[in-house]
Amino acid sequence: METILGISGVVLMMALILVLGMSPGLAMLFTGLVGILALAPAGDLWHTVLNGFVGAEMWGVFSNYGFTVIPLFVFLGEIIFHAGYSDRLFRAARVWFGHTRGGLAITTILASAGFSTVCGSNTATAATMSAVALRPMRHAGYNPELSTGAIAVGSTLGAVTPPSIVLVVYGLYTQVDIGSLFKVALVPGFLLTAALVLCVKYICWKHPGWAPTTPRGSRKRRLAVLPPVIEVAVLFGIVMAGLFSGKISPTEAAGVGACLGLAGCAIRGRLSWRKLRLATEATLRITGMVFLILAGATVFGKFLVLSNLPQLLTESITAVNMSPLVVILLMSACYLLGGLLMDALAFLLISLPLFQPLILQMGFDMIWFGQVVCLITTLGAVTPPIGVSCFVVAGQRDAPPMETVFRGAMRFLPAYALVYILLLAWQAIK
């Protein structure tokens, strides 16, 4: 009976999100609450809900000091975003790499990688790089598929590169050390960036007319555009060094980064009161959305545990003696499908209560699994029908049609496949 209720709860929650368009956080919260009420002992419903499961779980989410790392990292990203560092990073990368074949597309990817290291947001990176890169590539005669595809896939680097908010939430939910997650994430983040650059080179080799070259910048000009790059690198280095040293917590590292970013932008006159207000409002809005998803996922996860559905899933797969590789491939397919249908963070928190016991039973490293999950779910940002990053790019002024943006993004799928295979090989070697 409990298992049937668990399956019914999953179906109800998915219907609320996909059919009725309800917020994932609210859908999980509602379904979890109804499910816990249905499983609670008769005559003790409200006591169980208010003073027991729901009350305790909700208090645990909103009183956990570790969750303060989320608004701090979001605030750091918003400060950098509103201070205009994305435009400066793009100009620097353009001067250094714009003269090569496909140089402006490579510039966009590298600038997105640099911007995402302190921003960590797919949508913010997509909107910003669209504003600064679309027009230069169009004026240079770039094919729309290449230009928009490079912007869309470059924005996804924010989910796999520290300080990724997806990795932060994953670490907090699974109780995995965030510093260790960030340290390991540097490798797949670098590999994905390099693979996307190689995709640009291959596209330009196959279609030489898609990317005309631009004049090479002088040595004086190349040196003149380096200061913003150095500032971002120093800020990122301080935050990551603090985390990797183990002497400060992730929350303290995020706080130091936010303070340094705020002070640096203010001293250099790049952050007016209006921009500070906009950054603060965006931080509150994004944090509220993330916390609602967290609260809903926590209650929904408790309902799934009470229904014994995760245990049944683990026992069923163990009973058929399925190989670990097949299990990972099936999970990856689920995450890919989920990323196509809804927000990556929401689906991540929906699935973890089901998959975490199975991952532990199979003996997989949760830090490694976090990298796989982030890589696959971030594909949802550039694949139909959701494709948030593609929608953001297509929504810019003078942008090509939506189908052109999606076709451009699809040309970079081999890069994600390559990094995924390397991650599987890494686990096999270990």
Secondary structure as a PSIPRED ss2 file (coil, helix, strand):
# PSIPRED VFORMAT (PSIPRED V4.0)

   1 M C   1.000  0.000  0.000
   2 E H   0.000  1.000  0.000
   3 T H   0.000  1.000  0.000
   4 I H   0.000  1.000  0.000
   5 L H   0.000  1.000  0.000
   6 G H   0.000  1.000  0.000
   7 I H   0.000  1.000  0.000
   8 S H   0.000  1.000  0.000
   9 G H   0.000  1.000  0.000
  10 V H   0.000  1.000  0.000
  11 V H   0.000  1.000  0.000
  12 L H   0.000  1.000  0.000
  13 M H   0.000  1.000  0.000
  14 M H   0.000  1.000  0.000
  15 A H   0.000  1.000  0.000
  16 L H   0.000  1.000  0.000
  17 I H   0.000  1.000  0.000
  18 L H   0.000  1.000  0.000
  19 V C   1.000  0.000  0.000
  20 L C   1.000  0.000  0.000
  21 G C   1.000  0.000  0.000
  22 M C   1.000  0.000  0.000
  23 S C   1.000  0.000  0.000
  24 P H   0.000  1.000  0.000
  25 G H   0.000  1.000  0.000
  26 L H   0.000  1.000  0.000
  27 A H   0.000  1.000  0.000
  28 M H   0.000  1.000  0.000
  29 L H   0.000  1.000  0.000
  30 F H   0.000  1.000  0.000
  31 T H   0.000  1.000  0.000
  32 G H   0.000  1.000  0.000
  33 L H   0.000  1.000  0.000
  34 V H   0.000  1.000  0.000
  35 G H   0.000  1.000  0.000
  36 I H   0.000  1.000  0.000
  37 L H   0.000  1.000  0.000
  38 A H   0.000  1.000  0.000
  39 L H   0.000  1.000  0.000
  40 A C   1.000  0.000  0.000
  41 P C   1.000  0.000  0.000
  42 A C   1.000  0.000  0.000
  43 G C   1.000  0.000  0.000
  44 D C   1.000  0.000  0.000
  45 L H   0.000  1.000  0.000
  46 W H   0.000  1.000  0.000
  47 H H   0.000  1.000  0.000
  48 T H   0.000  1.000  0.000
  49 V H   0.000  1.000  0.000
  50 L H   0.000  1.000  0.000
  51 N H   0.000  1.000  0.000
  52 G C   1.000  0.000  0.000
  53 F H   0.000  1.000  0.000
  54 V H   0.000  1.000  0.000
  55 G H   0.000  1.000  0.000
  56 A H   0.000  1.000  0.000
  57 E H   0.000  1.000  0.000
  58 M H   0.000  1.000  0.000
  59 W H   0.000  1.000  0.000
  60 G H   0.000  1.000  0.000
  61 V H   0.000  1.000  0.000
  62 F H   0.000  1.000  0.000
  63 S H   0.000  1.000  0.000
  64 N C   1.000  0.000  0.000
  65 Y H   0.000  1.000  0.000
  66 G H   0.000  1.000  0.000
  67 F H   0.000  1.000  0.000
  68 T H   0.000  1.000  0.000
  69 V H   0.000  1.000  0.000
  70 I H   0.000  1.000  0.000
  71 P H   0.000  1.000  0.000
  72 L H   0.000  1.000  0.000
  73 F H   0.000  1.000  0.000
  74 V H   0.000  1.000  0.000
  75 F H   0.000  1.000  0.000
  76 L H   0.000  1.000  0.000
  77 G H   0.000  1.000  0.000
  78 E H   0.000  1.000  0.000
  79 I H   0.000  1.000  0.000
  80 I H   0.000  1.000  0.000
  81 F H   0.000  1.000  0.000
  82 H H   0.000  1.000  0.000
  83 A C   1.000  0.000  0.000
  84 G C   1.000  0.000  0.000
  85 Y H   0.000  1.000  0.000
  86 S H   0.000  1.000  0.000
  87 D H   0.000  1.000  0.000
  88 R H   0.000  1.000  0.000
  89 L H   0.000  1.000  0.000
  90 F H   0.000  1.000  0.000
  91 R H   0.000  1.000  0.000
  92 A H   0.000  1.000  0.000
  93 A H   0.000  1.000  0.000
  94 R H   0.000  1.000  0.000
  95 V H   0.000  1.000  0.000
  96 W H   0.000  1.000  0.000
  97 F H   0.000  1.000  0.000
  98 G C   1.000  0.000  0.000
  99 H C   1.000  0.000  0.000
 100 T C   1.000  0.000  0.000
 101 R C   1.000  0.000  0.000
 102 G C   1.000  0.000  0.000
 103 G H   0.000  1.000  0.000
 104 L H   0.000  1.000  0.000
 105 A H   0.000  1.000  0.000
 106 I H   0.000  1.000  0.000
 107 T H   0.000  1.000  0.000
 108 T H   0.000  1.000  0.000
 109 I H   0.000  1.000  0.000
 110 L H   0.000  1.000  0.000
 111 A H   0.000  1.000  0.000
 112 S H   0.000  1.000  0.000
 113 A H   0.000  1.000  0.000
 114 G H   0.000  1.000  0.000
 115 F H   0.000  1.000  0.000
 116 S H   0.000  1.000  0.000
 117 T H   0.000  1.000  0.000
 118 V H   0.000  1.000  0.000
 119 C H   0.000  1.000  0.000
 120 G C   1.000  0.000  0.000
 121 S C   1.000  0.000  0.000
 122 N H   0.000  1.000  0.000
 123 T H   0.000  1.000  0.000
 124 A H   0.000  1.000  0.000
 125 T H   0.000  1.000  0.000
 126 A H   0.000  1.000  0.000
 127 A H   0.000  1.000  0.000
 128 T H   0.000  1.000  0.000
 129 M H   0.000  1.000  0.000
 130 S H   0.000  1.000  0.000
 131 A H   0.000  1.000  0.000
 132 V H   0.000  1.000  0.000
 133 A H   0.000  1.000  0.000
 134 L H   0.000  1.000  0.000
 135 R H   0.000  1.000  0.000
 136 P H   0.000  1.000  0.000
 137 M H   0.000  1.000  0.000
 138 R H   0.000  1.000  0.000
 139 H H   0.000  1.000  0.000
 140 A C   1.000  0.000  0.000
 141 G C   1.000  0.000  0.000
 142 Y C   1.000  0.000  0.000
 143 N C   1.000  0.000  0.000
 144 P H   0.000  1.000  0.000
 145 E H   0.000  1.000  0.000
 146 L H   0.000  1.000  0.000
 147 S H   0.000  1.000  0.000
 148 T H   0.000  1.000  0.000
 149 G H   0.000  1.000  0.000
 150 A H   0.000  1.000  0.000
 151 I H   0.000  1.000  0.000
 152 A H   0.000  1.000  0.000
 153 V H   0.000  1.000  0.000
 154 G H   0.000  1.000  0.000
 155 S H   0.000  1.000  0.000
 156 T C   1.000  0.000  0.000
 157 L H   0.000  1.000  0.000
 158 G H   0.000  1.000  0.000
 159 A H   0.000  1.000  0.000
 160 V H   0.000  1.000  0.000
 161 T C   1.000  0.000  0.000
 162 P C   1.000  0.000  0.000
 163 P C   1.000  0.000  0.000
 164 S C   1.000  0.000  0.000
 165 I H   0.000  1.000  0.000
 166 V H   0.000  1.000  0.000
 167 L H   0.000  1.000  0.000
 168 V H   0.000  1.000  0.000
 169 V H   0.000  1.000  0.000
 170 Y H   0.000  1.000  0.000
 171 G H   0.000  1.000  0.000
 172 L H   0.000  1.000  0.000
 173 Y H   0.000  1.000  0.000
 174 T H   0.000  1.000  0.000
 175 Q C   1.000  0.000  0.000
 176 V C   1.000  0.000  0.000
 177 D C   1.000  0.000  0.000
 178 I H   0.000  1.000  0.000
 179 G H   0.000  1.000  0.000
 180 S H   0.000  1.000  0.000
 181 L H   0.000  1.000  0.000
 182 F H   0.000  1.000  0.000
 183 K H   0.000  1.000  0.000
 184 V H   0.000  1.000  0.000
 185 A H   0.000  1.000  0.000
 186 L H   0.000  1.000  0.000
 187 V H   0.000  1.000  0.000
 188 P H   0.000  1.000  0.000
 189 G H   0.000  1.000  0.000
 190 F H   0.000  1.000  0.000
 191 L H   0.000  1.000  0.000
 192 L H   0.000  1.000  0.000
 193 T H   0.000  1.000  0.000
 194 A H   0.000  1.000  0.000
 195 A H   0.000  1.000  0.000
 196 L H   0.000  1.000  0.000
 197 V H   0.000  1.000  0.000
 198 L H   0.000  1.000  0.000
 199 C H   0.000  1.000  0.000
 200 V H   0.000  1.000  0.000
 201 K H   0.000  1.000  0.000
 202 Y H   0.000  1.000  0.000
 203 I H   0.000  1.000  0.000
 204 C H   0.000  1.000  0.000
 205 W H   0.000  1.000  0.000
 206 K H   0.000  1.000  0.000
 207 H C   1.000  0.000  0.000
 208 P H   0.000  1.000  0.000
 209 G H   0.000  1.000  0.000
 210 W H   0.000  1.000  0.000
 211 A C   1.000  0.000  0.000
 212 P C   1.000  0.000  0.000
 213 T C   1.000  0.000  0.000
 214 T C   1.000  0.000  0.000
 215 P C   1.000  0.000  0.000
 216 R C   1.000  0.000  0.000
 217 G C   1.000  0.000  0.000
 218 S C   1.000  0.000  0.000
 219 R H   0.000  1.000  0.000
 220 K H   0.000  1.000  0.000
 221 R H   0.000  1.000  0.000
 222 R H   0.000  1.000  0.000
 223 L H   0.000  1.000  0.000
 224 A H   0.000  1.000  0.000
 225 V C   1.000  0.000  0.000
 226 L H   0.000  1.000  0.000
 227 P H   0.000  1.000  0.000
 228 P H   0.000  1.000  0.000
 229 V H   0.000  1.000  0.000
 230 I H   0.000  1.000  0.000
 231 E H   0.000  1.000  0.000
 232 V H   0.000  1.000  0.000
 233 A H   0.000  1.000  0.000
 234 V H   0.000  1.000  0.000
 235 L H   0.000  1.000  0.000
 236 F H   0.000  1.000  0.000
 237 G H   0.000  1.000  0.000
 238 I H   0.000  1.000  0.000
 239 V H   0.000  1.000  0.000
 240 M H   0.000  1.000  0.000
 241 A H   0.000  1.000  0.000
 242 G H   0.000  1.000  0.000
 243 L H   0.000  1.000  0.000
 244 F H   0.000  1.000  0.000
 245 S H   0.000  1.000  0.000
 246 G C   1.000  0.000  0.000
 247 K C   1.000  0.000  0.000
 248 I C   1.000  0.000  0.000
 249 S C   1.000  0.000  0.000
 250 P H   0.000  1.000  0.000
 251 T H   0.000  1.000  0.000
 252 E H   0.000  1.000  0.000
 253 A H   0.000  1.000  0.000
 254 A H   0.000  1.000  0.000
 255 G H   0.000  1.000  0.000
 256 V H   0.000  1.000  0.000
 257 G H   0.000  1.000  0.000
 258 A H   0.000  1.000  0.000
 259 C H   0.000  1.000  0.000
 260 L H   0.000  1.000  0.000
 261 G H   0.000  1.000  0.000
 262 L H   0.000  1.000  0.000
 263 A H   0.000  1.000  0.000
 264 G H   0.000  1.000  0.000
 265 C H   0.000  1.000  0.000
 266 A H   0.000  1.000  0.000
 267 I H   0.000  1.000  0.000
 268 R C   1.000  0.000  0.000
 269 G C   1.000  0.000  0.000
 270 R C   1.000  0.000  0.000
 271 L C   1.000  0.000  0.000
 272 S C   1.000  0.000  0.000
 273 W H   0.000  1.000  0.000
 274 R H   0.000  1.000  0.000
 275 K H   0.000  1.000  0.000
 276 L H   0.000  1.000  0.000
 277 R H   0.000  1.000  0.000
 278 L H   0.000  1.000  0.000
 279 A H   0.000  1.000  0.000
 280 T H   0.000  1.000  0.000
 281 E H   0.000  1.000  0.000
 282 A H   0.000  1.000  0.000
 283 T H   0.000  1.000  0.000
 284 L H   0.000  1.000  0.000
 285 R H   0.000  1.000  0.000
 286 I H   0.000  1.000  0.000
 287 T H   0.000  1.000  0.000
 288 G H   0.000  1.000  0.000
 289 M H   0.000  1.000  0.000
 290 V H   0.000  1.000  0.000
 291 F H   0.000  1.000  0.000
 292 L H   0.000  1.000  0.000
 293 I H   0.000  1.000  0.000
 294 L H   0.000  1.000  0.000
 295 A H   0.000  1.000  0.000
 296 G H   0.000  1.000  0.000
 297 A H   0.000  1.000  0.000
 298 T H   0.000  1.000  0.000
 299 V H   0.000  1.000  0.000
 300 F H   0.000  1.000  0.000
 301 G H   0.000  1.000  0.000
 302 K H   0.000  1.000  0.000
 303 F H   0.000  1.000  0.000
 304 L H   0.000  1.000  0.000
 305 V H   0.000  1.000  0.000
 306 L H   0.000  1.000  0.000
 307 S H   0.000  1.000  0.000
 308 N C   1.000  0.000  0.000
 309 L H   0.000  1.000  0.000
 310 P H   0.000  1.000  0.000
 311 Q H   0.000  1.000  0.000
 312 L H   0.000  1.000  0.000
 313 L H   0.000  1.000  0.000
 314 T H   0.000  1.000  0.000
 315 E H   0.000  1.000  0.000
 316 S H   0.000  1.000  0.000
 317 I H   0.000  1.000  0.000
 318 T H   0.000  1.000  0.000
 319 A H   0.000  1.000  0.000
 320 V C   1.000  0.000  0.000
 321 N C   1.000  0.000  0.000
 322 M C   1.000  0.000  0.000
 323 S C   1.000  0.000  0.000
 324 P H   0.000  1.000  0.000
 325 L H   0.000  1.000  0.000
 326 V H   0.000  1.000  0.000
 327 V H   0.000  1.000  0.000
 328 I H   0.000  1.000  0.000
 329 L H   0.000  1.000  0.000
 330 L H   0.000  1.000  0.000
 331 M H   0.000  1.000  0.000
 332 S H   0.000  1.000  0.000
 333 A H   0.000  1.000  0.000
 334 C H   0.000  1.000  0.000
 335 Y H   0.000  1.000  0.000
 336 L H   0.000  1.000  0.000
 337 L H   0.000  1.000  0.000
 338 G H   0.000  1.000  0.000
 339 G H   0.000  1.000  0.000
 340 L H   0.000  1.000  0.000
 341 L H   0.000  1.000  0.000
 342 M C   1.000  0.000  0.000
 343 D C   1.000  0.000  0.000
 344 A H   0.000  1.000  0.000
 345 L H   0.000  1.000  0.000
 346 A H   0.000  1.000  0.000
 347 F H   0.000  1.000  0.000
 348 L H   0.000  1.000  0.000
 349 L H   0.000  1.000  0.000
 350 I H   0.000  1.000  0.000
 351 S H   0.000  1.000  0.000
 352 L H   0.000  1.000  0.000
 353 P H   0.000  1.000  0.000
 354 L H   0.000  1.000  0.000
 355 F H   0.000  1.000  0.000
 356 Q H   0.000  1.000  0.000
 357 P H   0.000  1.000  0.000
 358 L H   0.000  1.000  0.000
 359 I H   0.000  1.000  0.000
 360 L H   0.000  1.000  0.000
 361 Q H   0.000  1.000  0.000
 362 M H   0.000  1.000  0.000
 363 G C   1.000  0.000  0.000
 364 F C   1.000  0.000  0.000
 365 D C   1.000  0.000  0.000
 366 M H   0.000  1.000  0.000
 367 I H   0.000  1.000  0.000
 368 W H   0.000  1.000  0.000
 369 F H   0.000  1.000  0.000
 370 G H   0.000  1.000  0.000
 371 Q H   0.000  1.000  0.000
 372 V H   0.000  1.000  0.000
 373 V H   0.000  1.000  0.000
 374 C H   0.000  1.000  0.000
 375 L H   0.000  1.000  0.000
 376 I H   0.000  1.000  0.000
 377 T H   0.000  1.000  0.000
 378 T H   0.000  1.000  0.000
 379 L H   0.000  1.000  0.000
 380 G H   0.000  1.000  0.000
 381 A H   0.000  1.000  0.000
 382 V C   1.000  0.000  0.000
 383 T C   1.000  0.000  0.000
 384 P C   1.000  0.000  0.000
 385 P C   1.000  0.000  0.000
 386 I C   1.000  0.000  0.000
 387 G C   1.000  0.000  0.000
 388 V H   0.000  1.000  0.000
 389 S H   0.000  1.000  0.000
 390 C H   0.000  1.000  0.000
 391 F H   0.000  1.000  0.000
 392 V H   0.000  1.000  0.000
 393 V H   0.000  1.000  0.000
 394 A H   0.000  1.000  0.000
 395 G C   1.000  0.000  0.000
 396 Q C   1.000  0.000  0.000
 397 R C   1.000  0.000  0.000
 398 D C   1.000  0.000  0.000
 399 A C   1.000  0.000  0.000
 400 P C   1.000  0.000  0.000
 401 P C   1.000  0.000  0.000
 402 M H   0.000  1.000  0.000
 403 E H   0.000  1.000  0.000
 404 T H   0.000  1.000  0.000
 405 V H   0.000  1.000  0.000
 406 F H   0.000  1.000  0.000
 407 R H   0.000  1.000  0.000
 408 G H   0.000  1.000  0.000
 409 A H   0.000  1.000  0.000
 410 M H   0.000  1.000  0.000
 411 R C   1.000  0.000  0.000
 412 F C   1.000  0.000  0.000
 413 L H   0.000  1.000  0.000
 414 P H   0.000  1.000  0.000
 415 A H   0.000  1.000  0.000
 416 Y H   0.000  1.000  0.000
 417 A H   0.000  1.000  0.000
 418 L H   0.000  1.000  0.000
 419 V H   0.000  1.000  0.000
 420 Y H   0.000  1.000  0.000
 421 I H   0.000  1.000  0.000
 422 L H   0.000  1.000  0.000
 423 L H   0.000  1.000  0.000
 424 L H   0.000  1.000  0.000
 425 A H   0.000  1.000  0.000
 426 W H   0.000  1.000  0.000
 427 Q H   0.000  1.000  0.000
 428 A H   0.000  1.000  0.000
 429 I H   0.000  1.000  0.000
 430 K C   1.000  0.000  0.000
